[in-house]
Amino acid sequence: MAPGAAAVGYGPQAQMNVHLKGRDLLTLQNYTADELKYLLWMAADLKQRIKCKGEYLPLMQGKSLAMIFEKRSTRTRLSAETGFAQLGGHPAFLTTQDIHLGTNESLTDTARVLSSMTNAILARVYKHNDLHLMTKQATIPIINGLSDLHHPLQILADYLTLQGFEPDLKITKITEQLSSEYGTKLLLTTDPLEAADGANVLVTDTWISMGQEEEKKERLKAFQGYQITMQTAKSAASNWTFLHCLPRKPEEVDDEVFYSPRSLVFQEAENRKWTIMAVMVSLLTDYSPQLQKTTF
């Protein structure tokens, strides 16, 4: 046993009837509220045991992770790569320059090959449908590291952090249904001050994502007036906080807000690691959280 290591014992059975082992994670829409709460509980447990208590939990020992990245990445790559290794596993970072993905070999064939050599695939792709194609042939979990439609790992990190243009009509409809189902308040507006009114959390995102560079001028013009500033925050609740998935540009949020004590962007970035580790542990092992269940 390595110096400072702790024997890995499986915690008491979770007080939730949740079984995620072997599942894919393409979008959070495929997970129930209890399953999402379980993942957050798992993330909090791993963060407490590994970071705060200094325990060594080789839950991924003997396992390997294929990391396919068609796009650049800082937080998702480092979170997955260091997190999987910290749990005793072996991550393999693969770009389109390293493997035959979609060039000399089909996505489905790649998925079959990787299934025979690794225990899970985390993929950052341009087209969400590519993830669906991979799930058809893969016999191991497929995890979405970002697609053109969804970024489930980012949303999980946002949720964990909050514990301590015209909308797409399909997304709006789904959001309205979920809002009604869970009793939350939903306001759709093009007025940033109205949106911030009484809000506990102010969130913005990059205005120009990877692959949208040609639309820069058009997007900067369309988003004029949407920069988050202290003036925006004056409309928010007295205990407001700020989130941004990063990387950030000054036109999206000014320095005064971004570097203020109310900004949780760097805690949010770190929590990407713990939520990704929670997903890996939940999909690949029978480990249950030992930390007392938190209310999310």
C-alpha positions as CSV (number, residue, x, y, z in Angstrom):
1,M,0.0,0.0,0.0
2,A,1.3,3.5,-0.9
3,P,2.4,5.8,1.9
4,G,-0.5,7.6,3.3
5,A,-2.9,5.3,1.6
6,A,-6.1,4.1,3.2
7,A,-7.7,0.7,2.7
8,V,-10.6,1.0,0.4
9,G,-13.8,-0.2,2.1
10,Y,-17.1,0.1,0.4
11,G,-19.4,2.5,2.3
12,P,-22.8,1.6,3.7
13,Q,-25.4,1.0,1.0
14,A,-26.7,4.4,-0.1
15,Q,-30.1,5.4,1.2
16,M,-31.3,5.9,-2.4
17,N,-32.4,3.2,-4.8
18,V,-30.0,4.3,-7.4
19,H,-27.9,1.9,-9.7
20,L,-25.9,3.7,-12.3
21,K,-23.2,1.1,-13.1
22,G,-22.8,0.4,-16.8
23,R,-25.0,3.5,-17.9
24,D,-24.0,6.0,-20.5
25,L,-24.1,9.8,-19.7
26,L,-24.9,11.7,-22.9
27,T,-27.3,14.2,-21.3
28,L,-28.8,14.8,-17.9
29,Q,-32.2,14.5,-19.4
30,N,-31.7,10.7,-19.3
31,Y,-31.3,10.8,-15.5
32,T,-33.9,11.2,-12.8
33,A,-33.8,13.8,-10.1
34,D,-32.7,11.1,-7.5
35,E,-29.9,9.9,-9.9
36,L,-28.6,13.4,-10.2
37,K,-28.7,13.9,-6.5
38,Y,-26.8,10.7,-6.1
39,L,-24.0,11.9,-8.4
40,L,-23.7,15.1,-6.5
41,W,-23.6,13.1,-3.2
42,M,-20.9,10.9,-4.7
43,A,-18.9,14.0,-5.8
44,A,-19.2,15.6,-2.3
45,D,-18.1,12.3,-0.7
46,L,-15.0,11.9,-2.9
47,K,-14.0,15.5,-2.4
48,Q,-14.3,15.2,1.4
49,R,-12.4,11.9,1.6
50,I,-9.7,12.6,-0.9
51,K,-9.1,16.4,-0.7
52,C,-10.1,17.2,2.9
53,K,-9.1,13.9,4.6
54,G,-6.2,13.0,2.4
55,E,-7.4,9.4,1.9
56,Y,-6.2,7.3,-1.0
57,L,-9.1,5.6,-2.8
58,P,-7.8,3.5,-5.8
59,L,-11.4,2.8,-7.0
60,M,-10.2,2.8,-10.6
61,Q,-7.2,0.5,-10.1
62,G,-6.8,-1.8,-13.0
63,K,-9.2,0.3,-15.2
64,S,-8.4,2.5,-18.1
65,L,-10.3,5.5,-19.7
66,A,-10.2,6.4,-23.4
67,M,-10.5,10.2,-23.7
68,I,-11.4,11.3,-27.3
69,F,-11.1,15.0,-27.8
70,E,-12.0,16.6,-31.2
71,K,-11.9,20.1,-29.5
72,R,-9.4,21.8,-27.3
73,S,-10.0,21.5,-23.5
74,T,-8.5,22.7,-20.3
75,R,-10.8,22.0,-17.4
76,T,-12.6,18.9,-18.8
77,R,-9.3,17.2,-19.9
78,L,-7.4,18.0,-16.7
79,S,-10.4,17.0,-14.5
80,A,-10.8,13.7,-16.2
81,E,-7.2,12.9,-16.6
82,T,-6.0,13.8,-13.1
83,G,-9.1,12.6,-11.5
84,F,-9.0,9.1,-13.1
85,A,-5.3,8.8,-12.3
86,Q,-5.9,9.9,-8.7
87,L,-8.4,7.1,-8.4
88,G,-5.7,4.6,-9.5
89,G,-6.7,4.3,-13.1
90,H,-5.0,4.9,-16.4
91,P,-6.4,7.7,-18.7
92,A,-5.4,7.7,-22.4
93,F,-5.8,11.1,-24.1
94,L,-6.6,10.7,-27.8
95,T,-7.1,13.4,-30.5
96,T,-8.1,13.0,-34.1
97,Q,-4.4,13.3,-34.8
98,D,-3.6,10.3,-32.7
99,I,-6.2,7.8,-33.9
100,H,-8.2,7.0,-37.1
101,L,-11.4,8.4,-35.7
102,G,-13.8,9.2,-38.6
103,T,-10.9,9.1,-41.2
104,N,-9.6,5.6,-41.8
105,E,-12.0,4.0,-39.3
106,S,-15.7,4.6,-38.6
107,L,-16.9,5.9,-35.2
108,T,-18.7,2.6,-34.6
109,D,-15.5,0.5,-35.3
110,T,-13.5,2.8,-33.0
111,A,-16.0,2.3,-30.3
112,R,-15.7,-1.5,-30.6
113,V,-11.9,-1.4,-30.5
114,L,-11.9,0.9,-27.5
115,S,-14.4,-1.3,-25.8
116,S,-12.0,-4.2,-25.9
117,M,-9.1,-2.2,-24.4
118,T,-10.6,0.3,-22.0
119,N,-13.4,0.5,-19.4
120,A,-15.1,3.7,-20.5
121,I,-15.0,6.4,-23.2
122,L,-15.2,10.1,-22.5
123,A,-15.6,12.0,-25.7
124,R,-15.7,15.7,-26.6
125,V,-17.2,15.9,-30.1
126,Y,-18.5,18.5,-32.5
127,K,-21.7,16.5,-33.3
128,H,-23.9,15.0,-30.5
129,N,-25.1,12.3,-32.9
130,D,-21.6,10.9,-33.0
131,L,-22.0,10.0,-29.3
132,H,-25.2,8.1,-30.2
133,L,-23.4,6.3,-32.9
134,M,-20.7,5.2,-30.5
135,T,-23.2,3.9,-28.0
136,K,-24.6,1.5,-30.6
137,Q,-21.4,-0.5,-30.8
138,A,-19.7,0.2,-27.5
139,T,-20.0,-2.3,-24.7
140,I,-18.7,0.2,-22.1
141,P,-20.1,3.5,-20.8
142,I,-19.9,6.5,-23.1
143,I,-19.6,9.9,-21.3
144,N,-20.3,13.2,-23.0
145,G,-17.4,15.6,-22.4
146,L,-19.1,18.3,-24.5
147,S,-21.1,18.2,-27.8
148,D,-23.0,20.8,-29.8
149,L,-26.1,20.1,-27.7
150,H,-25.1,19.1,-24.2
151,H,-22.4,19.5,-21.6
152,P,-23.7,17.4,-18.6
153,L,-20.4,17.4,-16.8
154,Q,-20.4,21.2,-16.6
155,I,-24.0,21.3,-15.2
156,L,-23.1,18.8,-12.5
157,A,-20.1,21.0,-11.6
158,D,-22.4,24.0,-11.4
159,Y,-24.8,22.2,-9.1
160,L,-22.1,21.1,-6.8
161,T,-20.6,24.6,-6.7
162,L,-23.9,26.1,-5.7
163,Q,-24.1,23.8,-2.7
164,G,-21.2,25.3,-0.7
165,F,-30.5,35.2,-28.2
166,E,-34.0,33.6,-28.7
167,P,-34.1,30.3,-26.8
168,D,-34.3,27.1,-28.7
169,L,-38.0,26.2,-28.7
170,K,-37.4,22.5,-28.0
171,I,-35.2,23.3,-25.1
172,T,-37.7,25.9,-23.8
173,K,-40.5,23.4,-24.0
174,I,-38.5,20.8,-22.0
175,T,-37.5,23.5,-19.5
176,E,-41.1,24.6,-19.0
177,Q,-42.2,21.0,-18.5
178,L,-39.5,20.3,-15.9
179,S,-40.2,23.7,-14.2
180,S,-43.9,22.7,-13.8
181,E,-43.0,19.2,-12.7
182,Y,-40.7,20.3,-9.9
183,G,-42.4,23.5,-8.9
184,T,-39.7,26.0,-10.0
185,K,-40.1,29.5,-11.4
186,L,-39.2,30.0,-15.0
187,L,-38.9,33.4,-16.7
188,L,-37.9,33.9,-20.3
189,T,-36.8,37.4,-21.2
190,T,-34.5,39.3,-23.4
191,D,-33.9,42.0,-20.7
192,P,-30.8,41.1,-18.6
193,L,-31.9,43.3,-15.7
194,E,-35.2,41.6,-15.6
195,A,-33.5,38.3,-15.7
196,A,-31.2,39.3,-12.8
197,D,-34.1,40.7,-10.7
198,G,-34.0,38.9,-7.4
199,A,-31.7,36.2,-8.7
200,N,-29.5,34.2,-6.3
201,V,-27.1,33.1,-9.1
202,L,-25.9,35.1,-12.1
203,V,-24.6,32.9,-14.9
204,T,-23.2,33.7,-18.3
205,D,-21.3,31.6,-20.8
206,T,-18.8,32.1,-23.6
207,W,-20.4,34.0,-26.5
208,I,-18.3,32.4,-29.1
209,S,-17.7,28.7,-28.7
210,M,-15.2,26.6,-30.5
211,G,-16.2,26.2,-34.1
212,Q,-18.1,29.5,-34.1
213,E,-15.1,31.8,-34.7
214,E,-16.5,32.9,-38.1
215,E,-19.6,34.2,-36.4
216,K,-17.6,36.4,-34.0
217,K,-18.6,39.9,-35.3
218,E,-22.3,38.8,-35.6
219,R,-22.4,37.3,-32.1
220,L,-20.6,40.3,-30.5
221,K,-23.2,42.6,-32.0
222,A,-26.1,40.3,-31.0
223,F,-24.9,40.1,-27.4
224,Q,-24.4,43.8,-26.9
225,G,-25.8,44.9,-23.6
226,Y,-25.6,41.4,-22.0
227,Q,-22.3,41.9,-20.2
228,I,-22.7,41.1,-16.5
229,T,-21.5,44.0,-14.3
230,M,-22.1,45.3,-10.8
231,Q,-24.9,47.3,-12.3
232,T,-26.5,44.0,-13.3
233,A,-25.9,42.6,-9.8
234,K,-27.8,45.5,-8.2
235,S,-31.0,43.9,-9.5
236,A,-30.0,40.5,-8.0
237,A,-30.7,39.2,-4.5
238,S,-28.5,40.4,-1.7
239,N,-26.7,37.1,-1.5
240,W,-26.0,36.7,-5.3
241,T,-23.2,34.7,-6.6
242,F,-21.6,34.5,-10.1
243,L,-20.8,31.4,-12.3
244,H,-19.0,31.1,-15.7
245,C,-17.9,27.8,-17.2
246,L,-14.7,29.4,-18.6
247,P,-12.7,30.3,-20.6
248,R,-14.0,33.9,-20.1
249,K,-13.7,37.0,-22.2
250,P,-14.1,40.5,-20.7
251,E,-17.1,41.4,-22.9
252,E,-19.1,38.6,-21.2
253,V,-18.4,39.8,-17.6
254,D,-16.3,42.6,-16.4
255,D,-13.3,42.2,-14.0
256,E,-15.1,43.7,-11.1
257,V,-17.7,40.9,-11.0
258,F,-15.4,38.1,-12.3
259,Y,-12.8,38.6,-9.6
260,S,-15.1,39.7,-6.8
261,P,-15.7,37.6,-3.6
262,R,-19.1,36.8,-5.0
263,S,-17.6,35.0,-8.0
264,L,-17.3,31.2,-7.6
265,V,-15.8,30.5,-11.1
266,F,-12.6,28.9,-9.8
267,Q,-14.4,26.7,-7.3
268,E,-16.8,25.8,-10.2
269,A,-13.7,24.8,-12.3
270,E,-12.3,22.6,-9.5
271,N,-15.7,20.9,-9.0
272,R,-15.6,19.7,-12.6
273,K,-13.0,17.3,-11.4
274,W,-15.0,15.9,-8.4
275,T,-18.2,15.6,-10.4
276,I,-16.3,13.8,-13.3
277,M,-14.8,11.5,-10.7
278,A,-18.2,10.8,-9.3
279,V,-19.5,9.9,-12.7
280,M,-16.6,7.5,-13.3
281,V,-17.0,5.8,-9.9
282,S,-20.8,5.5,-10.3
283,L,-20.7,4.1,-13.8
284,L,-17.8,1.7,-13.2
285,T,-17.9,0.5,-9.6
286,D,-20.2,-0.6,-6.8
287,Y,-18.8,2.0,-4.4
288,S,-21.4,3.9,-2.3
289,P,-20.8,7.3,-0.6
290,Q,-19.8,7.1,3.1
291,L,-20.4,10.8,3.7
292,Q,-23.7,11.6,5.3
293,K,-26.2,12.4,2.5
294,T,-26.4,16.1,1.8
295,T,-29.5,17.9,0.8
296,F,-29.3,19.1,-2.8
